[in-house]
Amino acid sequence: LAFEKEIVAWSQRTVRNVPAPTENTPHLTLEQLQAKVREAQPEARPATIVLQNDLRAAVAFSSGGRGGGATFYANPYTGEIRQAETSSASAFMQTMTSWHRYLNFTGADSRPRGKLVNGICNLAFAFLAVSGLYLWWPRKWRTKGLKRSIVFVSASGKARDWNWHNVIGLYSAPVLIVLTLTAIPISFQWGGRVINSLTGTPQPIAGTPAAAAVSPVVIAPPAEGVRPLSPDALIARVQKEIPTWKTITVSGAGGRAGRESAAPSATAASIPTPIAPAATFTVRASNSWPRTTNLTLTLNPYTGEVLRRTGYADQAAAQQVRSWTRFLHTGEALGFWGQLIAGLACLGGCVLVYTGFALSWRRFFMKRPPEVTAKA
């Protein structure tokens, strides 16, 4: 799961990627691509559009999130529409996620029970990692036995299991502690309340959506005859504002702006033209920090003026902490190396389970050889 996104993207590379364009190959407009999607998939109702700063990346039209809806990929040069079918890799990842979160329980009634069991086991694992780090830490740094606690040595049987358990535990425990502690706010609501208390952030009021705390953006009425800008013009404004962009996600308002630019009919000339909603874009930049945070730009659909720009620095302290805990749990917060370390530590945890059982089995269940009585 540490490399879930990369593995799924690789398994769907034939759909998500397009042939490298030749020089001066024209790029279809977003309106043209939207028309191609509607033509190929009349029932599709994409809620978001994702563009990547990569000439070989298709434009993604998605009507749902993880595990739901459908995603269509449009070739930005030819308009060819392809659907990302569920690959064996993505199906496997969905199964692993279900086990990891809910013990693979299904249904609204069963999933909370699976989540509770996993959360309790996570707390127990956190205790084992913390106490294990204390037990594995060498008591004396100038003894002959120190080497067997910090490096792998050639051994077999009980000595090998003891060596593996101590060495792997010593290096894996700090990472496993981070992975388990950052899962607490995901598993338990009280974990989130603890973060709010520690950061001095007011506790959220039950039943109040987070969006309610954000004041709406007011669009001034445009001059008569002024129409909203096209989606491509708005996107160009976003790209100019954030030149280091990696991905741009166009939410509903941004995608509708261009369709509202048609001239009004004569019969509707006497009806006041409704004011177009603000265009909202979510941007991931290559130099963003933390690496997994986004910038949200709200633009005036008529002028392209940036009305609001919000990012990590604008979040409440508790939300900033959650931005770290959520992605430290998978290692994504630190990029490839963070993901690799998180994955290796999890593999180390599997070895600890084996060596722990093996040591316990030898201690409590294996018969000891009978003692030989020395003859006088």
Legacy VTK file of the C-alpha trace (Angstrom):
# vtk DataFile Version 3.0
C-alpha trace
ASCII
DATASET POLYDATA
POINTS 376 float
0.000 0.000 0.000
2.997 2.346 0.406
3.375 2.313 -3.416
-0.309 1.808 -4.240
-0.670 4.828 -6.525
2.508 4.068 -8.438
1.636 0.373 -8.866
-1.908 1.070 -10.095
-0.656 3.791 -12.466
1.933 1.392 -13.884
-0.673 -1.358 -14.384
-2.861 1.121 -16.333
-0.020 2.778 -18.231
-1.408 1.801 -21.646
-4.556 3.790 -20.883
-3.105 6.663 -18.914
-0.234 7.400 -21.321
-0.331 8.514 -24.945
2.357 8.379 -27.665
4.830 11.225 -27.518
3.595 14.033 -29.794
5.642 15.308 -32.677
6.799 18.881 -32.760
4.014 21.449 -33.249
1.267 18.855 -32.694
-1.873 20.862 -31.789
-3.419 20.305 -28.374
-7.215 20.000 -28.292
-9.034 22.431 -26.030
-10.697 21.238 -22.867
-14.110 21.998 -24.366
-13.291 19.772 -27.347
-12.176 16.971 -25.036
-15.345 17.344 -22.978
-17.377 17.020 -26.165
-15.412 13.878 -27.112
-16.151 12.337 -23.710
-19.875 13.127 -24.000
-19.901 11.665 -27.506
-18.141 8.462 -26.498
-19.840 8.095 -23.112
-23.251 9.829 -23.171
-24.094 8.611 -19.664
-20.838 9.801 -18.132
-21.020 12.738 -15.722
-17.393 13.624 -14.896
-17.094 15.560 -11.651
-13.386 16.363 -11.949
-10.816 16.737 -14.692
-7.123 16.157 -13.984
-4.335 17.512 -16.168
-0.682 16.551 -15.740
2.385 18.546 -16.681
3.532 15.738 -18.953
3.274 15.667 -22.746
2.619 11.903 -22.641
-0.153 11.992 -20.049
-3.807 11.643 -20.992
-6.410 13.977 -19.519
-8.446 12.167 -16.857
-12.199 12.682 -16.554
-13.409 11.130 -13.312
-16.934 10.696 -11.979
-15.984 9.178 -8.654
-13.324 8.648 -6.059
-11.492 5.587 -4.809
-13.394 2.407 -5.599
-16.352 4.197 -7.125
-17.479 5.843 -10.344
-15.570 5.655 -13.590
-12.518 7.361 -15.054
-12.043 8.085 -18.744
-8.744 9.115 -20.299
-8.717 11.428 -23.294
-5.795 11.704 -25.692
-5.165 15.482 -25.699
-3.990 15.388 -29.325
-6.467 13.048 -31.033
-9.457 13.076 -28.690
-9.465 9.274 -28.406
-11.334 8.197 -25.276
-10.291 5.134 -23.292
-11.668 3.822 -20.025
-9.447 2.548 -17.244
-10.750 -0.906 -16.497
-10.054 -2.478 -13.137
-6.695 -4.205 -13.522
-5.510 -7.111 -11.427
-3.159 -4.728 -9.617
-5.909 -2.224 -8.744
-8.259 -5.043 -7.681
-5.515 -6.455 -5.468
-4.888 -3.029 -3.935
-8.602 -2.552 -3.226
-8.649 -5.923 -1.459
-5.550 -5.071 0.564
-7.048 -1.703 1.508
-10.267 -3.388 2.633
-8.313 -5.816 4.822
-6.060 -3.060 6.127
-8.951 -0.801 7.118
-11.942 -3.033 7.830
-10.670 -6.645 8.022
-12.373 -7.036 4.634
-15.802 -6.583 6.229
-18.458 -5.289 3.860
-21.597 -3.322 4.561
-22.262 -0.185 6.577
-22.925 -2.209 9.745
-19.915 -4.519 9.552
-17.187 -2.099 8.480
-17.149 -0.081 11.742
-16.569 -3.310 13.681
-13.682 -4.293 11.429
-12.225 -0.792 11.714
-12.469 -0.961 15.520
-10.694 -4.324 15.688
-7.920 -3.081 13.404
-7.591 0.103 15.463
-7.216 -1.845 18.715
-4.645 -4.150 17.119
-2.777 -1.082 15.892
-2.616 0.276 19.450
-1.270 -3.070 20.663
1.322 -3.067 17.878
2.364 0.482 18.835
2.926 -0.709 22.418
4.993 -3.669 21.173
7.121 -1.381 19.005
7.759 1.128 21.811
8.518 -1.517 24.427
10.536 -3.532 21.915
12.738 -0.561 21.093
13.507 -0.253 24.791
14.299 -3.965 25.080
16.391 -4.075 21.879
18.445 -0.993 22.732
21.944 -2.158 23.709
22.591 -1.685 27.434
26.353 -1.604 27.041
28.115 -0.353 23.933
31.489 -1.982 24.624
30.685 -5.612 25.032
31.364 -8.594 22.841
27.628 -9.206 22.466
26.937 -5.742 21.013
27.603 -6.876 17.462
24.841 -9.502 17.641
22.351 -6.735 18.539
23.105 -4.241 15.776
24.377 -6.238 12.757
23.532 -9.578 11.172
25.885 -12.397 12.092
26.285 -15.924 10.763
24.221 -18.194 13.012
21.487 -20.806 12.941
18.575 -21.940 15.042
17.813 -19.955 18.166
20.907 -17.759 17.817
19.884 -16.762 14.282
16.299 -15.955 15.326
17.550 -13.925 18.286
19.955 -11.996 16.069
17.324 -11.285 13.414
14.741 -10.270 16.011
17.079 -7.798 17.676
18.704 -6.293 14.590
15.548 -5.936 12.507
13.599 -4.749 15.538
16.188 -2.114 16.398
16.004 -0.514 12.942
12.319 -1.125 12.191
10.827 -0.072 15.528
11.252 3.741 15.098
9.496 3.614 11.729
6.800 1.235 12.969
6.119 3.571 15.898
5.524 6.431 13.455
3.305 4.260 11.233
1.168 3.042 14.126
0.815 6.368 15.928
-0.164 8.199 12.739
-2.929 5.619 12.194
-4.664 6.520 15.472
-6.456 9.656 14.116
-7.587 7.544 11.138
-8.962 4.740 13.306
-10.468 6.679 16.214
-12.331 9.975 16.443
-10.726 10.661 19.800
-7.363 10.672 18.001
-8.502 13.713 16.040
-9.757 15.390 19.216
-6.371 14.841 20.839
-4.689 16.601 17.899
-7.113 19.522 18.245
-6.407 19.762 21.976
-2.617 19.590 21.606
-2.598 22.253 18.881
-5.135 24.514 20.603
-7.562 24.218 17.680
-11.268 24.480 18.577
-13.081 21.162 18.413
-15.379 20.893 15.367
-19.097 21.141 16.035
-20.860 17.855 15.329
-22.980 17.959 12.208
-21.317 21.088 10.845
-19.517 20.566 7.522
-15.972 21.856 7.265
-16.927 23.919 4.207
-19.322 25.942 6.340
-16.398 27.671 8.026
-15.155 29.048 4.697
-16.802 32.235 3.535
-18.172 32.030 -0.023
-16.500 33.933 -2.834
-18.680 36.728 -4.184
-18.508 37.420 -7.934
-19.225 40.985 -8.966
-21.802 41.260 -11.784
-19.942 41.609 -15.099
-20.564 44.326 -17.629
-23.360 43.689 -20.092
-22.335 41.276 -22.838
-19.262 39.964 -20.996
-19.159 36.173 -21.080
-17.155 33.770 -18.886
-13.693 32.826 -20.043
-13.121 29.411 -21.562
-11.732 26.634 -19.335
-8.452 26.748 -21.257
-8.053 30.464 -20.589
-8.660 29.904 -16.883
-6.214 26.992 -16.811
-3.607 29.135 -18.554
-4.082 31.690 -15.788
-3.523 28.975 -13.160
-0.386 27.758 -14.946
0.975 31.292 -15.037
0.228 31.721 -11.338
1.952 28.440 -10.399
4.599 27.654 -13.063
5.907 24.652 -11.067
2.560 22.825 -11.284
2.529 19.030 -11.584
-1.211 18.397 -11.702
-4.255 20.632 -12.002
-7.631 19.314 -10.921
-10.578 21.145 -12.421
-13.620 20.936 -10.188
-17.204 21.341 -11.378
-17.250 25.117 -11.600
-14.098 25.294 -13.679
-15.424 22.748 -16.139
-18.745 24.525 -16.544
-17.323 27.939 -17.272
-16.713 27.262 -20.916
-20.183 25.783 -21.538
-21.763 28.932 -20.163
-20.008 31.115 -22.721
-22.516 30.527 -25.500
-24.362 33.628 -26.637
-27.935 34.000 -25.246
-30.831 33.419 -27.611
-33.132 36.220 -28.711
-36.023 34.865 -26.656
-33.897 34.965 -23.539
-32.469 38.423 -24.162
-34.857 40.024 -21.649
-33.972 37.519 -18.898
-31.022 38.568 -16.719
-28.026 36.335 -17.352
-27.123 34.436 -14.165
-23.707 35.158 -12.750
-21.314 32.258 -13.377
-19.916 30.622 -10.242
-16.290 31.049 -9.258
-13.887 28.617 -10.926
-11.973 26.440 -8.474
-8.726 24.613 -9.272
-6.655 22.328 -7.052
-2.948 22.397 -7.890
-0.087 20.118 -6.823
3.285 21.794 -7.384
6.656 20.107 -7.749
8.147 22.288 -4.988
5.233 22.036 -2.544
6.028 21.366 1.102
4.800 19.193 2.607
5.054 17.211 -0.612
1.468 15.939 -0.464
-0.238 19.297 0.069
-2.194 21.189 -2.576
-2.949 24.779 -3.413
-6.536 25.784 -4.118
-7.077 28.713 -6.453
-10.459 30.383 -6.843
-10.716 32.526 -9.992
-13.161 35.079 -11.297
-14.691 33.252 -14.298
-14.955 36.502 -16.284
-11.532 38.068 -15.714
-9.334 35.202 -14.516
-8.434 37.212 -11.429
-7.312 35.091 -8.477
-9.904 35.764 -5.793
-8.601 33.314 -3.216
-5.459 31.253 -2.794
-5.331 28.752 0.042
-2.718 26.186 0.932
-0.971 24.470 3.809
-0.028 27.732 5.540
-3.675 28.823 5.595
-4.898 25.682 7.366
-5.609 25.440 11.070
-2.838 23.888 13.157
-4.788 20.650 13.662
-5.380 20.324 9.930
-1.682 20.871 9.260
-0.820 18.058 11.680
-3.341 15.767 9.948
-1.751 16.612 6.603
1.432 15.078 7.977
-0.066 12.133 9.873
-2.194 10.982 6.946
0.750 10.692 4.567
3.440 9.783 7.069
1.340 6.667 7.618
2.119 5.555 4.064
5.482 7.301 3.761
4.214 9.532 0.936
4.923 12.675 2.942
8.661 12.117 2.348
8.450 10.972 -1.264
9.911 7.803 -2.755
12.447 7.213 0.020
9.811 7.659 2.693
7.566 5.134 0.961
10.467 2.707 0.575
11.434 2.970 4.248
7.813 2.518 5.335
7.465 -0.564 3.128
10.733 -2.096 4.350
9.763 -1.470 7.972
6.473 -3.290 7.377
8.378 -6.231 5.903
10.613 -6.073 8.962
7.498 -6.284 11.128
6.539 -9.509 9.350
9.981 -10.961 10.153
9.576 -9.897 13.792
6.334 -11.871 13.985
8.099 -14.989 12.667
11.182 -14.697 14.847
9.092 -13.846 17.911
6.977 -16.970 17.472
10.061 -19.065 16.775
11.816 -17.892 19.936
8.691 -18.463 22.015
8.176 -21.919 20.543
11.736 -22.964 21.315
11.488 -21.607 24.825
8.152 -23.080 25.889
7.411 -26.087 23.680
10.594 -27.681 22.395
11.833 -30.532 24.586
15.157 -29.928 26.188
17.736 -32.695 25.931
17.935 -34.792 29.085
20.731 -33.833 31.427
23.671 -36.257 31.591
24.581 -37.201 35.142
28.307 -37.303 35.592
29.656 -40.455 37.131
31.660 -40.117 40.247
LINES 1 377
376 0 1 2 3 4 5 6 7 8 9 10 11 12 13 14 15 16 17 18 19 20 21 22 23 24 25 26 27 28 29 30 31 32 33 34 35 36 37 38 39 40 41 42 43 44 45 46 47 48 49 50 51 52 53 54 55 56 57 58 59 60 61 62 63 64 65 66 67 68 69 70 71 72 73 74 75 76 77 78 79 80 81 82 83 84 85 86 87 88 89 90 91 92 93 94 95 96 97 98 99 100 101 102 103 104 105 106 107 108 109 110 111 112 113 114 115 116 117 118 119 120 121 122 123 124 125 126 127 128 129 130 131 132 133 134 135 136 137 138 139 140 141 142 143 144 145 146 147 148 149 150 151 152 153 154 155 156 157 158 159 160 161 162 163 164 165 166 167 168 169 170 171 172 173 174 175 176 177 178 179 180 181 182 183 184 185 186 187 188 189 190 191 192 193 194 195 196 197 198 199 200 201 202 203 204 205 206 207 208 209 210 211 212 213 214 215 216 217 218 219 220 221 222 223 224 225 226 227 228 229 230 231 232 233 234 235 236 237 238 239 240 241 242 243 244 245 246 247 248 249 250 251 252 253 254 255 256 257 258 259 260 261 262 263 264 265 266 267 268 269 270 271 272 273 274 275 276 277 278 279 280 281 282 283 284 285 286 287 288 289 290 291 292 293 294 295 296 297 298 299 300 301 302 303 304 305 306 307 308 309 310 311 312 313 314 315 316 317 318 319 320 321 322 323 324 325 326 327 328 329 330 331 332 333 334 335 336 337 338 339 340 341 342 343 344 345 346 347 348 349 350 351 352 353 354 355 356 357 358 359 360 361 362 363 364 365 366 367 368 369 370 371 372 373 374 375
